[in-house]
Amino acid sequence: MESIPDRESEDRSLVEAFLRERSEAAFRALYHLHSPRLYQLALRLSGWHEEEAREIVQESWVRAMRKLAEFRWESRLSTWLAGIVVRRACEARRTRRLEVPMEEHLPENAASVSQEPDWDLERAIAALAPGYRRVLILHDVEGNTHAEIAALLGIEAGTSKSQLFEARKVLRRKLGR
């Protein structure tokens, strides 16, 4: 597994190549390095709505490439990209204002999949209120601190803490624990 300093070094050289030469190869390398994680984040934030998650990631990359020259390396590139995905997911939710039932996102073999504990957890996370879901995913799945979450979402760190507490409480109730 590649260490964070190695990944950061690779990210820096790819960003520099993209900015200096508008290198398609550098962009493709960045895209392939970061898109799987960004897609998983968007998928969870969208409540497992695959088409919406793909749109969020695509639009996030467009925004990221436009703003890449302004990135100051005060955080990891992956954190900055995740922030763009989070903001874009929030915008998508505000503009669409529709809640598609979770069952519409399930694979055709949902009966067998839903018996798996991990899938039950994902379903329960997807059913959380959007604010709870975002904070839970950013903290427990992505590993962000409450200060980082506050900066990403434009909320107070205390709000992040209370939403995480409530999200966990709802999950425990939904999962019967």
MDAnalysis code that builds the backbone (N, CA, C; Angstrom):
import MDAnalysis as mda
import numpy as np

u = mda.Universe.empty(531, n_residues=177, atom_resindex=np.repeat(np.arange(177), 3), trajectory=True)
u.add_TopologyAttr("name", ["N", "CA", "C"] * 177)
u.add_TopologyAttr("resid", np.arange(1, 178))
u.add_TopologyAttr("resname", ["MET", "GLU", "SER", "ILE", "PRO", "ASP", "ARG", "GLU", "SER", "GLU", "ASP", "ARG", "SER", "LEU", "VAL", "GLU", "ALA", "PHE", "LEU", "ARG", "GLU", "ARG", "SER", "GLU", "ALA", "ALA", "PHE", "ARG", "ALA", "LEU", "TYR", "HIS", "LEU", "HIS", "SER", "PRO", "ARG", "LEU", "TYR", "GLN", "LEU", "ALA", "LEU", "ARG", "LEU", "SER", "GLY", "TRP", "HIS", "GLU", "GLU", "GLU", "ALA", "ARG", "GLU", "ILE", "VAL", "GLN", "GLU", "SER", "TRP", "VAL", "ARG", "ALA", "MET", "ARG", "LYS", "LEU", "ALA", "GLU", "PHE", "ARG", "TRP", "GLU", "SER", "ARG", "LEU", "SER", "THR", "TRP", "LEU", "ALA", "GLY", "ILE", "VAL", "VAL", "ARG", "ARG", "ALA", "CYS", "GLU", "ALA", "ARG", "ARG", "THR", "ARG", "ARG", "LEU", "GLU", "VAL", "PRO", "MET", "GLU", "GLU", "HIS", "LEU", "PRO", "GLU", "ASN", "ALA", "ALA", "SER", "VAL", "SER", "GLN", "GLU", "PRO", "ASP", "TRP", "ASP", "LEU", "GLU", "ARG", "ALA", "ILE", "ALA", "ALA", "LEU", "ALA", "PRO", "GLY", "TYR", "ARG", "ARG", "VAL", "LEU", "ILE", "LEU", "HIS", "ASP", "VAL", "GLU", "GLY", "ASN", "THR", "HIS", "ALA", "GLU", "ILE", "ALA", "ALA", "LEU", "LEU", "GLY", "ILE", "GLU", "ALA", "GLY", "THR", "SER", "LYS", "SER", "GLN", "LEU", "PHE", "GLU", "ALA", "ARG", "LYS", "VAL", "LEU", "ARG", "ARG", "LYS", "LEU", "GLY", "ARG"])
u.atoms.positions = np.array([
    [0.833, -1.178, 0.000],
    [0.000, 0.000, 0.000],
    [0.879, 1.242, 0.000],
    [0.509, 2.217, -0.805],
    [1.290, 3.423, -0.946],
    [1.093, 4.322, 0.269],
    [2.182, 4.859, 0.792],
    [2.066, 5.718, 1.971],
    [1.578, 7.106, 1.569],
    [1.094, 7.843, 2.560],
    [0.557, 9.184, 2.301],
    [1.624, 10.110, 1.723],
    [2.870, 10.152, 2.286],
    [3.877, 11.028, 1.673],
    [4.150, 10.679, 0.204],
    [4.178, 9.377, -0.123],
    [4.391, 8.980, -1.516],
    [3.230, 9.426, -2.390],
    [2.001, 9.266, -1.900],
    [0.818, 9.677, -2.657],
    [0.818, 11.190, -2.836],
    [1.164, 11.922, -1.780],
    [1.188, 13.385, -1.882],
    [2.231, 13.835, -2.886],
    [3.377, 13.190, -2.881],
    [4.432, 13.516, -3.833],
    [3.964, 13.244, -5.261],
    [3.315, 12.103, -5.435],
    [2.777, 11.761, -6.761],
    [1.703, 12.764, -7.180],
    [0.808, 13.106, -6.238],
    [-0.232, 14.094, -6.535],
    [0.381, 15.426, -6.948],
    [1.384, 15.872, -6.202],
    [2.032, 17.155, -6.512],
    [2.638, 17.158, -7.915],
    [3.336, 16.086, -8.252],
    [3.977, 16.059, -9.577],
    [2.935, 15.991, -10.690],
    [1.841, 15.263, -10.460],
    [0.790, 15.196, -11.471],
    [0.067, 16.540, -11.616],
    [-0.187, 17.190, -10.501],
    [-0.838, 18.508, -10.547],
    [0.058, 19.498, -11.275],
    [1.340, 19.486, -10.939],
    [2.277, 20.388, -11.612],
    [2.305, 20.137, -13.110],
    [2.337, 18.880, -13.518],
    [2.347, 18.540, -14.949],
    [1.059, 18.993, -15.615],
    [-0.067, 18.800, -14.935],
    [-1.337, 19.232, -15.510],
    [-1.359, 20.751, -15.672],
    [-0.961, 21.468, -14.649],
    [-1.005, 22.931, -14.700],
    [0.005, 23.499, -15.690],
    [1.181, 22.905, -15.745],
    [2.249, 23.402, -16.620],
    [1.947, 23.109, -18.091],
    [1.512, 21.886, -18.381],
    [1.384, 21.443, -19.774],
    [-0.045, 21.128, -20.195],
    [-0.977, 21.238, -19.247],
    [-2.359, 20.773, -19.481],
    [-2.324, 19.327, -19.970],
    [-1.459, 18.558, -19.315],
    [-1.205, 17.178, -19.677],
    [-2.433, 16.304, -19.450],
    [-2.923, 15.706, -20.520],
    [-4.057, 14.784, -20.409],
    [-3.654, 13.542, -19.625],
    [-2.423, 13.107, -19.806],
    [-1.939, 11.930, -19.083],
    [-1.921, 12.198, -17.572],
    [-1.510, 13.396, -17.176],
    [-1.492, 13.747, -15.750],
    [-2.913, 13.788, -15.202],
    [-3.829, 14.374, -15.973],
    [-5.221, 14.411, -15.527],
    [-5.774, 13.002, -15.379],
    [-5.536, 12.160, -16.378],
    [-6.035, 10.777, -16.310],
    [-5.477, 10.046, -15.092],
    [-4.210, 10.257, -14.801],
    [-3.596, 9.603, -13.639],
    [-4.256, 10.097, -12.346],
    [-4.464, 11.401, -12.216],
    [-5.152, 11.940, -11.039],
    [-6.561, 11.370, -10.938],
    [-7.234, 11.342, -12.067],
    [-8.606, 10.839, -12.109],
    [-8.664, 9.379, -11.638],
    [-7.776, 8.560, -12.145],
    [-7.778, 7.141, -11.783],
    [-7.336, 6.910, -10.333],
    [-6.478, 7.763, -9.822],
    [-6.047, 7.629, -8.435],
    [-7.156, 7.981, -7.445],
    [-7.943, 9.000, -7.765],
    [-8.875, 9.550, -6.782],
    [-10.346, 9.229, -7.033],
    [-10.724, 8.931, -8.250],
    [-12.149, 8.743, -8.550],
    [-12.822, 7.594, -7.814],
    [-12.178, 6.450, -7.620],
    [-12.892, 5.380, -6.896],
    [-13.359, 5.817, -5.508],
    [-12.495, 6.480, -4.767],
    [-12.865, 6.944, -3.419],
    [-13.917, 8.047, -3.508],
    [-13.765, 8.950, -4.459],
    [-14.737, 10.035, -4.614],
    [-16.108, 9.486, -5.000],
    [-16.124, 8.469, -5.838],
    [-17.391, 7.868, -6.242],
    [-18.071, 7.196, -5.053],
    [-17.295, 6.490, -4.238],
    [-17.879, 5.852, -3.051],
    [-18.459, 6.896, -2.110],
    [-17.763, 8.004, -1.950],
    [-18.260, 9.089, -1.116],
    [-19.554, 9.657, -1.695],
    [-19.555, 9.941, -2.990],
    [-20.754, 10.490, -3.635],
    [-21.916, 9.505, -3.578],
    [-21.605, 8.245, -3.737],
    [-22.647, 7.216, -3.686],
    [-23.305, 7.197, -2.306],
    [-22.507, 7.227, -1.294],
    [-23.066, 7.233, 0.070],
    [-23.837, 8.520, 0.344],
    [-23.285, 9.655, -0.070],
    [-23.957, 10.939, 0.176],
    [-25.274, 11.049, -0.581],
    [-25.354, 10.400, -1.728],
    [-26.580, 10.471, -2.534],
    [-27.592, 9.401, -2.132],
    [-27.282, 8.624, -1.113],
    [-28.197, 7.562, -0.703],
    [-28.216, 6.409, -1.689],
    [-27.061, 6.129, -2.302],
    [-26.887, 5.017, -3.239],
    [-27.604, 5.240, -4.562],
    [-27.748, 6.478, -4.952],
    [-28.321, 6.809, -6.257],
    [-27.144, 6.894, -7.232],
    [-26.941, 5.813, -7.991],
    [-25.728, 5.674, -8.810],
    [-25.581, 6.768, -9.858],
    [-26.643, 7.081, -10.571],
    [-26.549, 8.107, -11.615],
    [-26.189, 9.457, -11.009],
    [-26.826, 9.793, -9.905],
    [-26.523, 11.056, -9.240],
    [-25.079, 11.073, -8.752],
    [-24.600, 9.966, -8.214],
    [-23.218, 9.890, -7.737],
    [-22.235, 10.098, -8.887],
    [-22.509, 9.483, -10.030],
    [-21.628, 9.677, -11.200],
    [-21.619, 11.138, -11.635],
    [-22.786, 11.779, -11.646],
    [-22.867, 13.191, -12.013],
    [-22.103, 14.062, -11.029],
    [-22.250, 13.758, -9.752],
    [-21.551, 14.530, -8.717],
    [-20.044, 14.435, -8.926],
    [-19.543, 13.240, -9.165],
    [-18.100, 13.070, -9.353],
    [-17.640, 13.782, -10.620],
    [-18.378, 13.634, -11.691],
    [-17.998, 14.285, -12.947],
    [-17.970, 15.803, -12.785],
    [-19.020, 16.360, -12.206],
    [-19.074, 17.812, -12.014],
    [-18.001, 18.273, -11.034],
    [-17.687, 17.449, -10.058],
    [-16.637, 17.793, -9.096],
    [-15.274, 17.865, -9.774],
    [-15.007, 16.940, -10.693],
    [-13.738, 16.985, -11.416],
    [-13.638, 18.234, -12.276],
    [-14.731, 18.608, -12.912],
    [-14.718, 19.830, -13.735],
    [-14.370, 21.026, -12.848],
    [-15.037, 21.122, -11.707],
    [-14.761, 22.226, -10.780],
    [-13.329, 22.181, -10.269],
    [-12.878, 20.993, -9.925],
    [-11.518, 20.849, -9.388],
    [-10.481, 21.302, -10.414],
    [-10.643, 20.922, -11.653],
    [-9.662, 21.296, -12.667],
    [-9.661, 22.805, -12.912],
    [-10.827, 23.427, -12.790],
    [-10.893, 24.883, -12.946],
    [-10.199, 25.607, -11.797],
    [-10.245, 25.022, -10.605],
    [-9.707, 25.672, -9.402],
    [-8.354, 25.115, -8.970],
    [-7.817, 24.177, -9.722],
    [-6.606, 23.482, -9.297],
    [-5.433, 24.435, -9.059],
    [-5.302, 25.457, -9.859],
    [-4.196, 26.406, -9.693],
    [-4.298, 27.154, -8.366],
    [-5.494, 27.216, -7.785],
    [-5.700, 27.911, -6.516],
    [-5.477, 27.003, -5.306],
    [-5.326, 25.704, -5.543],
    [-5.121, 24.761, -4.431],
    [-3.779, 25.054, -3.782],
    [-3.770, 25.215, -2.447],
    [-2.575, 25.661, -1.718],
    [-1.844, 24.554, -0.963],
    [-2.266, 23.311, -1.062],
    [-1.608, 22.186, -0.411],
    [-1.603, 22.325, 1.113],
    [-2.609, 23.013, 1.645],
    [-2.761, 23.107, 3.103],
    [-3.408, 21.838, 3.651],
    [-3.967, 21.056, 2.760],
    [-4.512, 19.746, 3.091],
    [-4.072, 18.805, 1.983],
    [-4.388, 17.533, 2.135],
    [-4.091, 16.590, 1.050],
    [-5.023, 16.877, -0.127],
    [-4.558, 16.570, -1.316],
    [-5.386, 16.744, -2.501],
    [-6.670, 15.937, -2.380],
    [-6.569, 14.730, -1.836],
    [-7.754, 13.876, -1.692],
    [-8.791, 14.519, -0.776],
    [-8.352, 15.210, 0.252],
    [-9.274, 15.900, 1.157],
    [-9.943, 17.064, 0.440],
    [-9.183, 17.809, -0.321],
    [-9.717, 18.936, -1.086],
    [-10.750, 18.444, -2.108],
    [-10.427, 17.377, -2.809],
    [-11.360, 16.810, -3.785],
    [-12.630, 16.306, -3.098],
    [-12.474, 15.654, -1.949],
    [-13.646, 15.175, -1.207],
    [-14.531, 16.341, -0.792],
    [-13.929, 17.456, -0.425],
    [-14.703, 18.641, -0.073],
    [-15.540, 19.140, -1.232],
    [-14.978, 19.092, -2.416],
    [-15.722, 19.503, -3.608],
    [-16.898, 18.557, -3.829],
    [-16.666, 17.267, -3.664],
    [-17.736, 16.274, -3.820],
    [-18.843, 16.525, -2.791],
    [-18.462, 16.782, -1.556],
    [-19.458, 17.032, -0.511],
    [-20.304, 18.255, -0.856],
    [-19.647, 19.344, -1.240],
    [-20.402, 20.562, -1.588],
    [-21.303, 20.324, -2.795],
    [-20.803, 19.603, -3.783],
    [-21.609, 19.324, -4.974],
    [-22.792, 18.422, -4.626],
    [-22.591, 17.466, -3.741],
    [-23.687, 16.587, -3.306],
    [-24.748, 17.395, -2.565],
    [-24.312, 18.346, -1.741],
    [-25.275, 19.211, -1.041],
    [-26.075, 20.051, -2.037],
    [-25.400, 20.582, -3.032],
    [-26.083, 21.367, -4.065],
    [-27.081, 20.508, -4.831],
    [-26.676, 19.301, -5.176],
    [-27.560, 18.402, -5.928],
    [-28.811, 18.115, -5.121],
    [-28.638, 17.907, -3.847],
    [-29.784, 17.626, -2.980],
    [-30.718, 18.824, -2.911],
    [-30.146, 20.020, -2.769],
    [-30.974, 21.234, -2.701],
    [-31.723, 21.468, -4.000],
    [-31.062, 21.262, -5.128],
    [-31.710, 21.554, -6.405],
    [-32.720, 20.488, -6.806],
    [-32.466, 19.257, -6.443],
    [-33.382, 18.177, -6.848],
    [-34.540, 18.000, -5.881],
    [-34.263, 18.162, -4.598],
    [-35.289, 18.057, -3.556],
    [-36.188, 16.847, -3.721],
    [-35.605, 15.742, -4.143],
    [-36.414, 14.537, -4.219],
    [-35.713, 13.411, -3.507],
    [-36.472, 12.626, -2.870],
    [-35.986, 11.487, -2.112],
    [-36.520, 10.245, -2.791],
    [-35.654, 9.521, -3.463],
    [-36.056, 8.280, -4.104],
    [-35.951, 7.174, -3.067],
    [-36.980, 6.347, -2.910],
    [-36.900, 5.266, -1.915],
    [-35.683, 4.388, -2.135],
    [-35.097, 3.956, -1.040],
    [-33.889, 3.137, -1.091],
    [-34.078, 1.901, -1.963],
    [-35.250, 1.309, -1.940],
    [-35.483, 0.079, -2.701],
    [-35.223, 0.275, -4.190],
    [-35.400, 1.489, -4.699],
    [-35.159, 1.724, -6.120],
    [-33.688, 1.672, -6.462],
    [-32.815, 1.763, -5.462],
    [-31.373, 1.731, -5.705],
    [-30.780, 0.349, -5.519],
    [-31.573, -0.565, -5.021],
    [-31.045, -1.885, -4.706],
    [-30.772, -2.685, -5.965],
    [-29.734, -3.514, -5.946],
    [-29.494, -4.396, -7.080],
    [-30.627, -5.417, -7.199],
    [-30.740, -6.037, -8.373],
    [-31.819, -6.997, -8.610],
    [-31.785, -8.158, -7.635],
    [-30.606, -8.512, -7.156],
    [-30.495, -9.619, -6.203],
    [-30.548, -9.091, -4.772],
    [-31.336, -8.047, -4.550],
    [-31.398, -7.380, -3.243],
    [-31.814, -8.322, -2.127],
    [-32.622, -9.301, -2.415],
    [-33.066, -10.216, -1.357],
    [-31.873, -10.916, -0.725],
    [-30.925, -11.361, -1.557],
    [-29.764, -12.035, -0.983],
    [-28.776, -11.026, -0.404],
    [-28.627, -9.879, -1.056],
    [-27.686, -8.877, -0.576],
    [-28.138, -8.314, 0.754],
    [-29.430, -8.081, 0.906],
    [-29.911, -7.416, 2.112],
    [-29.732, -8.261, 3.359],
    [-29.420, -9.545, 3.213],
    [-29.180, -10.394, 4.374],
    [-27.779, -10.171, 4.942],
    [-26.929, -9.492, 4.202],
    [-25.572, -9.253, 4.657],
    [-25.552, -8.066, 5.605],
    [-24.893, -8.198, 6.763],
    [-24.861, -7.114, 7.745],
    [-24.321, -5.804, 7.184],
    [-23.274, -5.848, 6.340],
    [-22.719, -4.618, 5.789],
    [-23.749, -3.878, 4.951],
    [-24.544, -4.608, 4.186],
    [-25.544, -3.973, 3.340],
    [-26.639, -3.349, 4.208],
    [-27.004, -4.026, 5.303],
    [-27.980, -3.458, 6.226],
    [-27.475, -2.125, 6.774],
    [-26.203, -2.059, 7.104],
    [-25.625, -0.820, 7.601],
    [-25.679, 0.257, 6.524],
    [-25.311, -0.093, 5.294],
    [-25.348, 0.888, 4.205],
    [-26.777, 1.392, 3.972],
    [-27.741, 0.500, 4.042],
    [-29.149, 0.912, 3.892],
    [-29.554, 1.861, 5.007],
    [-29.135, 1.555, 6.223],
    [-29.471, 2.406, 7.365],
    [-28.804, 3.773, 7.232],
    [-27.563, 3.803, 6.782],
    [-26.872, 5.084, 6.561],
    [-27.588, 5.878, 5.485],
    [-27.972, 5.211, 4.398],
    [-28.658, 5.893, 3.294],
    [-29.990, 6.485, 3.740],
    [-30.611, 5.876, 4.740],
    [-31.917, 6.345, 5.209],
    [-31.813, 7.479, 6.229],
    [-30.602, 7.810, 6.668],
    [-30.431, 8.905, 7.621],
    [-30.824, 10.239, 6.991],
    [-31.192, 11.179, 7.825],
    [-31.414, 12.551, 7.357],
    [-30.108, 13.037, 6.718],
    [-30.187, 13.863, 5.677],
    [-28.985, 14.263, 4.936],
    [-27.855, 14.828, 5.807],
    [-28.165, 15.688, 6.760],
    [-27.125, 16.252, 7.611],
    [-26.435, 15.199, 8.450],
    [-27.211, 14.298, 9.028],
    [-26.646, 13.200, 9.807],
    [-25.771, 12.326, 8.925],
    [-26.287, 11.995, 7.722],
    [-25.560, 11.113, 6.808],
    [-24.220, 11.731, 6.417],
    [-24.224, 13.023, 6.060],
    [-22.979, 13.672, 5.647],
    [-21.937, 13.630, 6.760],
    [-22.339, 14.013, 7.968],
    [-21.380, 14.051, 9.073],
    [-20.886, 12.648, 9.407],
    [-21.776, 11.684, 9.456],
    [-21.377, 10.310, 9.768],
    [-20.384, 9.790, 8.730],
    [-20.668, 10.003, 7.471],
    [-19.775, 9.520, 6.409],
    [-18.428, 10.237, 6.477],
    [-18.472, 11.556, 6.625],
    [-17.218, 12.305, 6.664],
    [-16.373, 11.946, 7.877],
    [-16.999, 11.662, 9.007],
    [-16.248, 11.340, 10.219],
    [-15.881, 9.860, 10.291],
    [-16.884, 8.997, 10.265],
    [-16.644, 7.575, 10.517],
    [-16.122, 6.810, 9.307],
    [-16.484, 7.235, 8.120],
    [-16.033, 6.528, 6.919],
    [-14.776, 7.178, 6.342],
    [-14.816, 8.510, 6.191],
    [-13.695, 9.215, 5.568],
    [-12.589, 9.591, 6.546],
    [-12.899, 9.595, 7.846],
    [-11.870, 9.858, 8.843],
    [-11.553, 11.318, 9.100],
    [-12.451, 12.221, 8.723],
    [-12.228, 13.647, 8.969],
    [-12.482, 13.977, 10.439],
    [-11.818, 15.031, 10.920],
    [-12.061, 15.526, 12.273],
    [-13.305, 16.419, 12.243],
    [-13.821, 16.740, 13.423],
    [-14.987, 17.623, 13.481],
    [-14.641, 19.017, 12.949],
    [-13.415, 19.467, 13.171],
    [-12.988, 20.765, 12.637],
    [-12.980, 20.732, 11.107],
    [-12.483, 19.642, 10.530],
    [-12.465, 19.520, 9.063],
    [-13.886, 19.453, 8.507],
    [-14.741, 18.710, 9.181],
    [-16.141, 18.592, 8.744],
    [-16.813, 19.954, 8.812],
    [-16.563, 20.675, 9.893],
    [-17.137, 22.009, 10.042],
    [-16.722, 22.911, 8.878],
    [-15.445, 22.850, 8.513],
    [-14.955, 23.661, 7.393],
    [-15.575, 23.221, 6.072],
    [-15.687, 21.915, 5.867],
    [-16.261, 21.406, 4.622],
    [-17.732, 21.775, 4.458],
    [-18.481, 21.690, 5.557],
    [-19.932, 21.872, 5.479],
    [-20.401, 23.268, 5.867],
    [-19.493, 24.090, 6.346],
    [-19.873, 25.428, 6.759],
    [-20.732, 25.432, 8.022],
    [-20.385, 24.546, 8.966],
    [-21.111, 24.450, 10.225],
    [-20.104, 24.568, 11.365],
    [-20.595, 24.641, 12.585],
    [-19.717, 24.652, 13.761],
    [-19.269, 23.224, 14.072],
    [-18.098, 23.098, 14.687],
    [-17.604, 21.777, 15.082],
    [-18.567, 21.123, 16.067],
    [-19.176, 21.911, 16.941],
    [-20.153, 21.381, 17.890],
    [-21.368, 20.798, 17.188],
    [-21.775, 21.427, 16.088],
    [-22.891, 20.902, 15.298],
    [-22.520, 19.560, 14.692],
    [-21.289, 19.465, 14.212],
    [-20.809, 18.200, 13.663],
    [-20.847, 17.111, 14.725],
    [-20.395, 17.435, 15.920],
    [-20.384, 16.460, 17.008],
    [-21.798, 16.008, 17.366],
    [-22.715, 16.963, 17.465],
    [-24.082, 16.586, 17.854],
    [-24.771, 15.799, 16.747],
    [-24.517, 16.164, 15.477],
    [-25.116, 15.398, 14.381],
    [-24.553, 13.984, 14.322],
    [-23.276, 13.830, 14.602],
    [-22.682, 12.497, 14.629],
    [-23.287, 11.674, 15.759],
    [-23.442, 12.271, 16.927],
    [-24.051, 11.578, 18.058],
    [-25.450, 11.106, 17.696],
    [-26.263, 11.996, 17.121],
    [-27.638, 11.651, 16.749],
    [-27.663, 10.604, 15.646],
    [-26.764, 10.731, 14.667],
    [-26.714, 9.759, 13.569],
    [-26.416, 8.364, 14.109],
    [-25.454, 8.272, 14.998],
    [-25.113, 6.974, 15.585],
    [-26.280, 6.413, 16.392],
    [-26.973, 7.278, 17.107],
    [-28.126, 6.846, 17.901],
    [-29.224, 6.290, 16.988],
    [-29.492, 6.983, 15.886],
    [-30.497, 6.509, 14.925],
    [-30.072, 5.177, 14.322],
    [-28.796, 5.062, 13.963],
    [-28.293, 3.804, 13.381],
    [-28.431, 2.645, 14.364],
    [-28.066, 2.869, 15.608],
    [-28.203, 1.809, 16.601],
    [-29.660, 1.349, 16.712],
    [-30.572, 2.302, 16.703],
    [-31.997, 1.967, 16.782],
    [-32.437, 1.197, 15.530],
    [-32.035, 1.663, 14.359],
    [-32.440, 1.001, 13.110],
    [-31.869, -0.411, 12.994],
    [-30.659, -0.577, 13.517],
    [-30.003, -1.876, 13.397],
    [-30.294, -2.775, 14.595],
    [-31.108, -2.279, 15.522],
    [-31.507, -3.090, 16.652],
    [-30.405, -3.351, 17.645],
    [-29.505, -2.364, 17.803],
    [-28.388, -2.542, 18.732],
    [-28.415, -1.437, 19.764],
])
